Amino acid sequence: MQLINKKILITGATSGIGLQLVDQLHHHNSVYIIARNQNKINELTKKYPSIIAFKADLKNIDEVRCVASEIIYSVETLDVLINNAALQNTPTFIDDDFSLDDNIDEITVNFTSLASLTYLLLSRLNGQHNAVILNVNSGLAIAPKTSSAIYCASKAAVDSFSQSLSYQLKETSIEVLQAFLPLVETSMTAGRGQGKMDVIKATAKLIEGIEKMIVAHDIGKVKLLRLLNRIIPSVAKSIMREV
């Protein structure tokens, strides 16, 4: 699929990978975004006047339903849905600053809203044209780390969901893809880890994966992690446990 003259919807588009997706795709495509912060939406639409923004907090499933209805009313067809929005909390379950509410929100954004939005927008993807659902995933879906247990689990759930969904949609015109990212230099990963991948390069690789229709696209260091997990899983787990 060549990403030119396509209608593309991106979640989590006001920062990090999502923002770079907007920057790299808006020139030759119709780009729609879902974001919750009105100030950031205003900044984004000022910088990129051609994009169309829909406001919704993906932590709230009622708002997910509402924004899906708005999109269905406003957009006749979609070529690409990029489920990019995600939260990552670092406190462990035994830390004093652990928050149950924060972890519930994390599950909702990372998995529940992703699955819900995908279902609600299928009618706009399943037309007479080829369409793509890209679920932006993480190497942590392959081997989890000690902190961010909910994030790791939710990304593993996205992996399983994506595979099952691809089976369900095999008779349709929709392809389900995943991009497994390494640690990328974004605001979400500030102060975490070393050897991060440049966000512009990571985003370019993600877009390349869509255009080449790579079903499970391992980006950067994830290629090595996948290989280690396949041939020496104990080593992969040991490495990630110390991250």
N, C-alpha and C positions, 0 to 999 in steps of 0.2 A: 504494500500500500504506500503510495507516494503522498506525503502529507502536504498537499497543495489543494486549495479550494475545498477543504473539508470543514465540517462543523464539529468542533471539539469542545467537550465539557470537562473542566478540570476542578477537582475539589482541593482545598488547601492551597489556594493559588496566591496568597498574599505574602508568602515568605518561602525561603529555601528552594527546594526542587520545584515546587508549584510555581513560584514566581519566575524561575528560569524557564519553565515550560511556556509560560505566557510570553516571555521575552523572545524565545526562539521560534515560537509558532505563530504569533499574531500577524506577522507580515503577509503571509500567504494563505491564511485560513480565517474562518469565523470562529472566534474563541469566546466561550461562555465560561463563567466561573461561579462557584458557590463559596461564599465566605461569610463569617459571622460578624467581623468587626467593621462597622460602618466607616470609621475614619480610614482604615486601611483600604477599604473598597474605594473610597473617594480618591485616595492617593493613586491607587492603581488605575482607575478609569481616567484620571487626569493625565497620567503618563502614557496610557494606552487607550486613546479615545474610541478605538474600534471595538473593544471588547464589551460584552454585555454581562453585567453582574447580577446574581441572585443572592439575596441575603438569607442565611439560615445558620443556626447553630446545630452542628451535627451531633451534639450531645443530647439533643432533644428530638426524639423520633417523630413527635407531632410536627415539628418544624421540617423534618425531612419529608414527611408526607405533603406538607403544604408547598415546599419548594419544588417538589417533583410535579405537582399539579400545575404550578406556574410555568415550569419549563415545557410541559406537555402542551399547555395552552399557547405558549409563545413560539415554540420551535417545532416545525413540522417533522423534521428528521434529524438524527444525530449520526455522525460517522464514527466518532471515537468518544468513549467515556473513560476518563483517566481518574481512577479512585486513588488519590494521592494523600488526602488528609490523614494525619495520624498524631497521636499524643504519646509521649513517653515519660513516665514518672520513674525516678531512680530509687526512692526509699525502699528498703526491703521490708518484709512483713514484721520484722522485729525491731525496726528503727522507731524512735520516738516520734518522728515526723511523718510516719505512714498515715495515709488518709484513705479510708474505705470509699468515701465519695469520689475522690480523685481517681481511684482505680475503676470504679463503676463507669465514670465518664470515659476513661481510657478504653475500656471494652466496647462501649457504645460507639465511640468515634472510629476506632480501629477495625471493628468487625460488624457490629449490628447495623450501623448506619450504612456501611459499605454494601452489605448484602441487601438491605432494604432499598437503597437508592437504585441499585442494579436492577432489582425486580421491578420497581416502579417505573423505570425508564425503558424497559425492554420494548415497549410498543414503539418508541422512537428510534430504537436501534434495529429492530427486526423488520426491515422493509425490503424493497427490491434491490438494495445495494449491499455491498460488503461492509460490515461494521466491526469495530474492535472494542472490547472491554479490556483495559489494561489495569491490573491491580498492582500498585507499586508496593513491593515487598522488601524484605531485608534478609541479609545473611543469617540473622538471628532466628529466622524460621527454620533454618537447617540445624543449627546448634545454638542453644540458648546460653546467655551469660548469667552471672550471679545476680546482678541487680536487674531491675526492670523486668521482673518475672511476668507481669501482665502483658507488657509489650511483646515479649518473646512469644508468649502463648497465643496472643491475638494474631501475630504474624504467621505462626504455624497454622492457626485456624484459617487464615486467608489463603494459605497455600492449599490446604485440603478443600476448602470451598471452591477455589478456582478450578481445581481438577475436576471436581464433581460437576460444577456448572458447565464446564466444557463438554462433558458427556451428555448433559441434558440438552445442550444447544447444538449438538452435532448435525442435526437435520435443518438447522437454520443458516442464515447468512452471517451469523455473529461468531467471531473468533475470540476466545478468552486467552489473554496473555498475562504473564507476570514478569516483572523486572526485580531481581534480587540485588539490592544495593549494599555496598560496604558502608563503613562509616564515612559520611560525607560532611564537608565543611559547611554547616548551616547554623542558624541561631539555635536550633534545637539541640545540637551537639556541642555547643560552646562549653569549653572546660572539660570535655570528655575525650579521653583517648588521644592517640597520636597517629600520624601517618594517614590523615584523612584525605579522601579523594576530593579534588576540586569540584565544586558544585556545577560549574559550567560544563566541565568534561563529563561529569556523571549524567547530566541532563541530556547532553548530545548523544551519549551511548543509549540512554533510555529511548530517545526518539528513533535512533537507528534500529533498535529492537522492534519498534512498532512497524517501521517501514519494511523490515525484513521478516516480519511475522514470526519472531522467535517466541515460542510458547513459554519457555522457562529461561529467561535471559539472565545469566550470572554475570555481573559487572564487577570489574576490578578484582580485588582480593577474594571475592566470593567464589571465583573459579577454583582457587586453591582450597578454600574451605570445603566446597562441595566434593572435591577429589579426596581430601583427607577423610571426610566423613564417610565416603564410600569405601575406601580401602583400609583406613585405620581409624575407625570411629572413636576409639578411646583417646587418641591423640587430639582429635578435633574437639572433643568435649573438654579435655584438660586445658587446651589453649583458651577456649572461650570462657571457661569457668573463671579464669584469672583476668579476663578483660575488664 
